[in-house]
């Protein structure tokens, strides 16, 4: 029984749960370490995100243009500064004006939207009792959410300011990742030897490949989709077109749920601006999603993660309940990394089992040559 896989897995899980239990009971001892990890988590994630976006260009400069690591790093930094300057000088003023206009018009937008809601609520008497109860519960939740947002506005502002200070660390993480990324796998595999070293190296390479494929593909698809939405919104004359297109580009980083999150604010603005505009927004979003789902994503990403859609939806919903919007953004790549680790461990165990069986067969052949 002690050699059975299920028994070893059960013992491993039991030990893991015991470690977590005792860690939570004495977490005050590790509180400084937890604070440090929380402080660098966001800059590290954003730095890694930018690293996977910029590293293909670095490889191009070094392999195709025969540039040194220092020169390629300098060119990437200069290009990023130029892009930030272009954004600040050209796009940021338009974005700021649209955001300011939206904030100034928000009471009017809210009033108009509430009028539609009131009209819909007036029709509740025609609905079944269970549907009316669900509508009332939803309205109560929205009211509680609004009150919570207003009450915690100061806290959110303080968190936003502290986050801005943390973002200063992002360029430093990015620079060191671009400078020393070739040394990470050799450094991480240094304590190991033989087959274990080979396993660790292959595991880290597979994790790097998974993250690289997902982030680069998802960002490319989101940029293309955001551009399509911006063109469509400008053509129909939708208010706050740039803000809504950028929102659609960001939410598209979330698989499956992203399109629904992107279209909700666009539909609200279109409904208030002109009810007929709602039809145009639905057409634009439908065309953009069809192009993204049938043309853009298959050609750019293919089956990068090979994860079932139901699994992705489950992971996203669980992450949303645990950690909010940020957790939703990192949920799918985190799951993909964990899946890569488990797959590599399972493959390694299979190889060990095959080699052990082969050794036994060879010994049996030696004992019984006939």
C-alpha positions in Angstrom: 0.0 0.0 0.0 2.9 2.4 0.8 4.0 2.2 -2.8 0.6 3.0 -4.3 0.3 6.4 -6.1 -3.0 7.2 -4.4 -1.5 6.6 -1.0 1.4 8.9 -1.6 -0.8 11.6 -3.1 -3.1 11.4 0.0 -0.1 11.7 2.4 1.3 14.6 0.4 -2.1 16.4 0.5 -2.4 15.8 4.2 1.1 17.1 4.9 0.4 20.2 2.7 -2.9 20.9 4.6 -1.0 20.5 8.0 1.7 22.9 6.8 -0.9 25.5 5.7 -2.8 25.1 9.0 0.3 25.6 11.2 1.5 28.4 8.9 -1.8 30.3 9.4 -1.5 29.8 13.2 2.0 31.3 13.3 1.7 33.8 10.4 2.6 36.7 12.7 6.2 35.4 12.7 6.3 35.7 8.9 4.3 39.0 8.7 7.4 41.0 7.5 8.0 38.5 4.8 4.3 38.6 3.8 4.5 42.4 3.6 7.5 42.3 1.4 5.9 39.8 -1.0 2.7 41.9 -1.2 4.8 45.0 -1.9 6.7 43.5 -4.8 3.9 41.3 -6.2 2.2 43.9 -8.4 5.4 45.4 -9.8 6.8 41.9 -10.5 3.7 40.8 -12.3 3.5 44.0 -14.4 7.3 43.8 -15.1 6.9 40.2 -16.2 3.9 41.2 -18.4 6.0 43.9 -20.1 9.0 41.5 -20.4 7.0 38.9 -22.4 5.8 41.7 -24.7 9.2 43.2 -25.3 11.5 40.1 -25.3 10.6 39.1 -28.9 11.9 42.5 -30.1 15.0 42.0 -28.0 15.6 38.6 -29.6 15.2 40.1 -33.0 17.8 42.8 -32.4 20.3 40.4 -30.9 19.9 37.5 -33.4 19.0 39.3 -36.6 20.9 42.5 -36.1 23.8 41.1 -34.1 23.4 43.7 -31.3 24.8 43.3 -27.9 22.6 42.9 -24.9 23.3 46.4 -23.7 22.5 48.0 -27.1 19.2 46.0 -27.5 18.2 47.0 -24.0 18.9 50.6 -24.6 16.9 50.6 -27.8 13.9 49.0 -26.1 14.0 51.5 -23.3 14.2 54.4 -25.8 11.3 53.0 -27.8 9.2 52.6 -24.6 9.9 56.2 -23.7 8.9 57.3 -27.1 5.6 55.3 -27.0 4.8 56.7 -23.5 5.5 60.3 -24.8 3.2 59.7 -27.8 0.5 58.4 -25.5 0.9 61.4 -23.2 1.0 64.0 -26.0 -1.6 62.6 -28.4 -3.9 60.0 -26.8 -3.9 61.1 -23.2 -5.5 64.6 -23.8 -8.4 62.9 -25.8 -8.8 60.3 -23.2 -8.7 62.9 -20.4 -11.4 65.0 -22.1 -13.6 62.0 -22.6 -13.2 60.9 -19.0 -13.8 64.4 -17.7 -16.9 64.8 -19.9 -18.2 61.4 -18.7 -17.7 62.5 -15.0 -19.4 65.8 -15.6 -22.3 64.2 -17.4 -22.5 61.2 -15.0 -25.5 62.7 -13.1 -27.4 63.1 -16.3 -26.4 59.7 -17.5 -27.4 58.2 -14.2 -30.8 60.0 -14.3 -31.5 58.8 -17.9 -30.5 55.3 -17.0 -32.7 55.3 -13.9 -35.6 56.4 -16.0 -35.2 53.3 -18.2 -34.9 51.2 -15.1 -38.0 52.8 -13.6 -40.0 52.1 -16.7 -38.8 48.5 -16.6 -39.7 48.2 -13.0 -43.2 49.6 -13.7 -43.7 46.5 -15.8 -42.9 44.1 -12.9 -46.5 43.5 -12.1 -46.7 41.6 -15.3 -43.9 39.3 -14.3 -43.9 36.1 -12.3 -43.3 36.5 -8.5 -39.9 34.7 -8.6 -38.7 37.0 -11.4 -39.9 40.1 -9.5 -38.0 38.9 -6.4 -34.8 38.4 -8.3 -35.1 41.9 -9.8 -35.7 43.4 -6.3 -32.6 41.5 -5.0 -30.5 42.8 -7.9 -31.6 46.4 -7.3 -30.8 46.1 -3.5 -27.3 44.7 -4.3 -26.7 47.6 -6.7 -27.8 50.1 -4.1 -25.5 48.5 -1.5 -22.6 48.5 -3.9 -23.1 52.2 -4.7 -23.2 53.0 -1.1 -20.1 51.0 -0.4 -18.2 52.7 -3.2 -19.1 56.2 -2.0 -18.3 55.3 1.6 -14.9 53.8 0.7 -13.9 56.4 -1.9 -11.2 57.8 0.4 -9.8 54.4 1.0 -9.8 53.6 -2.8 -8.0 56.9 -3.5 -5.3 56.1 -0.9 -4.9 52.6 -2.4 -4.7 54.1 -5.9 -1.9 56.6 -4.8 0.1 53.8 -3.1 -0.3 51.7 -6.2 1.2 54.5 -8.3 4.2 54.5 -6.1 4.6 50.8 -6.5 4.4 51.2 -10.3 7.7 53.1 -10.1 9.4 49.7 -9.5 8.0 48.2 -12.7 10.8 49.6 -15.0 13.5 48.3 -12.7 12.0 44.8 -12.7 11.6 44.9 -16.5 15.2 46.1 -17.1 16.7 43.3 -15.0 14.4 40.7 -16.6 15.5 41.7 -20.1 19.2 41.9 -19.0 19.5 38.6 -17.1 16.6 36.4 -18.3 19.1 33.9 -19.9 20.7 33.3 -16.5 17.5 32.4 -14.6 17.1 28.8 -15.7 20.7 27.9 -15.1 20.6 29.6 -11.7 17.3 27.9 -10.7 18.6 24.4 -11.7 22.0 24.8 -10.1 21.2 22.9 -6.9 20.1 19.8 -8.9 22.1 17.2 -10.8 21.5 14.4 -13.3 17.9 13.6 -14.2 16.5 16.0 -11.7 18.4 18.9 -13.2 17.1 17.9 -16.7 13.6 17.8 -15.3 13.8 21.2 -13.7 15.3 22.7 -16.8 12.5 21.3 -19.0 9.8 22.3 -16.6 11.0 25.9 -16.5 11.3 26.0 -20.2 7.7 24.8 -20.6 6.5 27.4 -18.1 8.3 30.1 -20.0 6.8 28.9 -23.2 3.3 28.8 -21.8 3.4 32.3 -20.4 5.1 33.7 -23.5 2.5 32.2 -25.8 -0.5 33.3 -23.7 0.6 36.8 -22.9 2.0 37.7 -26.4 -1.0 36.2 -28.1 -3.6 37.7 -25.8 -2.1 41.2 -26.0 -1.9 41.1 -29.8 -5.6 39.9 -30.0 -6.7 42.6 -27.6 -5.0 45.4 -29.4 -6.5 44.3 -32.7 -10.0 44.0 -31.1 -9.7 47.4 -29.4 -8.7 49.0 -32.7 -11.7 47.4 -34.5 -14.0 48.7 -31.7 -12.6 52.2 -31.9 -13.1 52.3 -35.6 -16.7 51.1 -35.3 -17.6 53.4 -32.5 -16.1 56.4 -34.4 -18.0 55.5 -37.5 -21.4 55.4 -35.7 -20.5 58.5 -33.6 -20.8 56.9 -30.2 -19.8 59.1 -27.3 -16.7 58.3 -25.3 -15.5 56.0 -28.2 -11.8 56.0 -27.1 -12.6 55.2 -23.5 -15.0 52.4 -24.4 -12.5 50.9 -27.0 -9.7 50.9 -24.4 -12.1 49.3 -21.9 -12.9 46.6 -24.5 -9.2 46.1 -25.1 -8.5 45.6 -21.4 -11.4 43.3 -20.7 -10.6 41.2 -23.7 -7.6 40.0 -21.7 -10.1 38.0 -19.8 -11.1 34.9 -21.9 -14.8 34.4 -22.6 -16.1 36.9 -20.0 -14.2 39.8 -21.6 -16.6 40.5 -24.5 -19.6 40.7 -22.1 -17.8 43.1 -19.8 -16.8 45.2 -22.8 -20.3 45.6 -24.2 -22.2 46.6 -21.1 -20.9 50.2 -20.7 -21.1 50.7 -24.5 -24.8 49.6 -24.5 -25.6 52.0 -21.6 -24.0 55.0 -23.3 -25.7 54.1 -26.6 -29.1 53.7 -24.9 -28.8 57.1 -23.3 -27.4 58.8 -26.5 -29.9 57.3 -28.9 -31.8 54.0 -28.4 -31.2 53.1 -32.1 -27.5 53.3 -31.4 -27.8 50.2 -29.3 -28.4 48.1 -32.5 -25.3 49.6 -34.0 -23.2 48.8 -31.0 -24.5 45.2 -30.9 -23.6 44.8 -34.6 -20.1 46.2 -34.1 -19.4 44.0 -31.1 -20.8 41.0 -32.9 -18.7 41.6 -36.1 -15.6 42.3 -33.9 -16.1 39.1 -31.8 -16.7 37.0 -34.9 -13.5 38.2 -36.5 -11.6 37.8 -33.2 -13.0 34.3 -32.5 -12.8 32.9 -36.1 -9.9 34.7 -37.7 -7.7 36.6 -35.4 -7.4 34.3 -32.3 -7.0 31.0 -34.3 -4.2 32.5 -36.5 -2.3 34.3 -33.6 -2.8 32.0 -30.6 -4.2 28.7 -32.0 -4.6 26.3 -29.2 -2.0 27.8 -27.0 -3.3 26.6 -23.6 -5.4 23.6 -24.6 -7.7 24.3 -21.7 -11.4 23.4 -21.9 -13.7 26.5 -22.0 -15.7 25.2 -19.0 -12.5 25.0 -17.0 -11.6 28.6 -18.0 -15.0 29.9 -16.9 -14.8 28.0 -13.6 -11.3 29.4 -12.9 -12.3 32.9 -13.7 -15.5 32.8 -11.6 -13.5 31.4 -8.6 -10.8 34.0 -9.0 -13.3 36.8 -9.1 -14.8 35.7 -5.8 -11.4 35.3 -4.2 -9.5 38.3 -5.5 -11.5 40.6 -7.7 -10.6 42.0 -11.1 -6.8 41.6 -10.7 -7.2 37.9 -9.8 -9.4 37.4 -12.9 -6.7 38.8 -15.1 -4.0 36.4 -13.8 -6.3 33.4 -13.1 -6.0 31.8 -16.5 -2.2 32.1 -16.9 -1.8 30.9 -13.3 -3.9 27.9 -14.0 -2.0 27.2 -17.2 1.3 27.3 -15.3 0.0 24.9 -12.7 -1.3 22.6 -15.4 2.2 22.7 -17.0 3.8 21.8 -13.7 1.4 18.9 -13.1 1.8 17.6 -16.7 5.6 17.6 -16.4 5.5 15.8 -13.1 3.1 13.2 -14.5 5.3 12.8 -17.6 8.4 12.4 -15.4 6.7 9.7 -13.3 5.7 7.9 -16.5 9.3 8.0 -17.8 10.6 6.7 -14.5 8.0 3.8 -14.5 8.9 2.9 -18.1 12.6 2.9 -17.3 12.0 0.8 -14.2 9.9 -1.7 -16.2 12.6 -1.9 -18.9 15.3 -2.6 -16.3 13.1 -5.4 -14.8 12.5 -6.9 -18.3 16.3 -6.8 -19.1 17.1 -8.6 -15.8 14.4 -11.2 -16.6 15.9 -11.8 -20.1 19.3 -12.2 -18.6 18.0 -14.8 -16.1 15.9 -16.6 -18.6 17.6 -16.2 -22.0 15.4 -18.8 -23.6 
